[in-house]
Amino acid sequence: MISATTFATRYTSLWQSLTPNSEQFVRRLNLNLERFRNPLDGGSAPSRRGFLNEIAFQMARRKHEYRDLVIDQPTIMETAEVVKQAFLRRGNAVIDKFDDPSALEYDEILRLTNSIANFCNQHAIREFPVKFGPHFLGCGIVDSSEGDVLMGECLYEFKAGDRSFRTSDLRQLLTYCALNFASHQFKITSIGAVNPRHGTFFALDIETVAFEMSNKSPIELLSEIVYFVSGGTPSR
């Protein structure tokens, strides 16, 4: 079985067939992002940012789950070790990417953690809890997966690189939605992506995304994704 991320990034022929308008849509999307805070100053090496971003996300998750958690150096070090081991289990074997955070990187982690937490606080729906790590059951060749944050009926992914949002980000969100469509675990009516480093995000209803990317309804598009992952090996 493969991960949702692998399915979203590697099966390009299938996705081009399913969502022929995705590149044009994402270009327009990046020209109309919403802003929730000013950009954060960089400083860390690009090769380290994936590691630091994940530490910050997990710190925000822990802070949400344990309100009295003190975010200090020992807590960051503990979280960094957990993230490091998770990366290594996924096959990221370049050990020097996972050296302990420096003093400057601690500050960057703290600012990213606060940025993620602030976004969640600003966009939480009062009658719905913020759910970090919604778990989606696997389907066919796609293994069970964990999304980033479900707020109300909107599923968000957090992408903290120095880049615009990519087509693969939308494909990843659609893959989670397809798994959910097959399992009926959550009510998800919209999807979004957040860059806590840039302070930008988007959130759109699935109907709009499906139509813009594929000229299909959400039911049609998600059904086709489920069919391909459960009915055989998709074309790459």
N, C-alpha and C positions, 0 to 999 in steps of 0.2 A: 504494500500500500504506500501511497505518497501523501505528503502534507498538502493542505489547502494552498499554501504559498507556492509549492512546487507546481501544482496544477495551474495556478494563476500565471506563473511566469514562463513555464516551459512548453506548454501546449499551444504554441502560437498559431498554427494552422487552424486548429479548432476554434480558437477565440476570434480569429479573423473572419471565419465563416459565421460564427454566432453573432459577433458584434462588429460589423464592417465599418461602422461610423465612429468607432471609439476614439481614434486618434484626433479627429477634428473636434469631437466633443470635449476631450480633455484639454485641448489647447484653449478652447473658449472658456472652459471652467477655470483654468489658471489665470485668465484675464479678469475674472469677476469674483475673486475670493473675498471673504469677509475677514475683518481683523478684530481680534479680541485683546491684543496687547501689542506694545512696541516690540520690535525684534530684539533678541538677546545678542550681545556681543559674543563672538566666537572665542577662539584661543586654543582649543584642543586640536591635535593633529587629525586630519580627516580619517586616518586609519583607526583612530580610537573612538570615533563618535558613535558608532553602532553600539559599542560596549557601554559607553557613558550614557547614551540615550536609554538603553534597557535598564541600567541601574536606576536612573531617574524615574522611569515608568514604574518599576517595582517598588521604589520608595513611595511614590504617590499612592500606589495600590495599598501598601502596608499602612500608610497614614490614614487612608480612608477606612480601612478595616479596623484599625486600632487607633482611635482618636487621641489617646494619651501618649502615643509613641513619640519619643524624643528623637529628632533627626540630628544626630551628631556623628562624629568620626567613627566610633565603633559600630554604629548602626549602618553607616554607609559601607564600611569594610565588610561587615557580615553579609549585606545584600550583594556587594560586588562579588564575593566568593560564590554565592548561590548562582548569580548570573553567569559567572565564568564557567562553572561546572555544567550549567545548562547548555551554553554555547559549545563546550567541548563534546558533550554527548551528541550534539547535532553534527559533529564532524568538523567543527572549526578548530583545526589543530595548530594554528599559528599562535604559540603560547605568548609571545611578546606583545600581542594585541591586548592581553589581559593582565598586564602588570598592574599593581595596586594604583589607584588614582593618586595623582600628585595633589599638592595643596591648591594649585590653580584649578585642577579638575574637580576637586571637592566643591569649590564655589560654583563651577558650571553645573554640576549635578544638582546642587541646591536650587539654583535658579530655574533649571529645567523642571525639577520636582514641583516647585511653586507654580510654574506656568501651567503644568498639567492639572494640578489641583485647582487652580483658579478657573481654568476652562470648565472643569466639571462642576464647580460651584456655581458658575454663571449660567450654565445651560442645563442644570438638573431640573427635572420636572417634579414639582412638589409631591404629587401623589404617587410617584414611582421612585423606588430606590435606584441609585447609581450602582450598576453591576459591573465590576471589573472581572475580566476573564470569563465571559459567557462561554459555556462549553457546548459544542455542537457535536452530535453523534455523527460517526462516519457513514459514508454511503458509497458502495461500490469500491472503486480504486482509491478513493480519498478517505484518509484516516480521520478519526475524530480530531477535532480542532478547537482551539481556544481563540476567540476574538479578543479585542482590546477592552472596549467599554460599551455597554448597552445602557443608554439613558432614555427612559420612557420606551418609545417604539423606534428609536434611532440607534443604529449600530455605528460606532465610530472606530476608526483605526488611527493610531498616532504614528506619524512619520516625522522624525526630528532631524532629518538630514538637511544639508544645504542644497536643496533642489526643489523644483516644483513637484506637484503631484503627478504621478505617472498613470498610464493606462493599466499597468499591473496592479496598482493600488485599488482601482475600481474592480478589476477582475477578482482580486482577493476578497473584497467585500461581497461581490456577487456569488462567489463560491460559498462563503459562509451562509448567505441567504438561500442558496440552493440546498445546502445541507439542512438548513432549518425548514425549508419548504417540504423536504422529504420527511422530516421527523416531527414537525409541528410543535417544537419546544417553546418558542417565544413568538410574540407578536411583533414583527418588524415591518414597519411601513416606510422607513426612510433610512438612508445611509449617509455617512459623512467621513471626512478625514481631517485631521488636525495636525498642524506643524507647530509644536510648542516653542521651537527655536525661532521661527519666523513670526509667530503670533498670528497665523492665518488658518482659516478653515473653510470648509463648505459642508452643507447638509442639504440633501435633496430627497424628495420622495422617490421610492423605487420605480413608480410608474414613469416619472420623467426620465430617470436614468435608463431604464429599459428601452423606452421609445427612442431616446436620443442616440443610444449606442447600437440599437438593433432594429428599430422600427417595429418592435413587438411589444406585447403587453408583458407585465411581470410574470404572469402565469405561464405564458408561452415560453419566455426566455428561460425561466428557472426550470421549467419542465424539461426543456431541451438539455440543459446542463445536467440535470439528474439522469436523464436518459443516457447521455454519453458516458458519465462516470459509472453507471451501474450496468450498462448494456454491452460493454466491451472496451477495448483499448482505444482511446481517442487518437486521432492523427496529431502528430506533433508539428 
